[in-house]
């Protein structure tokens, strides 16, 4: 066990940032993020990258299943993008085109659009357990 002195400011922000950095240092690689990813970007998930991104990650994920033709998805997307920008260092935000990836939609019991799912952090999560 490593014990380290904390000598930063004793406010919530500094304690939170210190703990988050130490957690990330210990748990690298943090996530298999796409090349060029910047915190706050929306990640596009599909049947080819879904399992690799989600199950090898120790991040918190918020997913939006939608479709390009869906009116309610179009209305929800700006707020989803805004949340991604605000929380991008702490939560990974991703979208899944449920129409183009029907096997994922079926696998995770997506029965309406848009559909939002939250996945808690932790290595070794099994995607099928995250239904």
Order of alpha helices (4+ residues) and beta strands (2+ residues): alpha-beta-alpha-beta-alpha-beta-alpha-beta
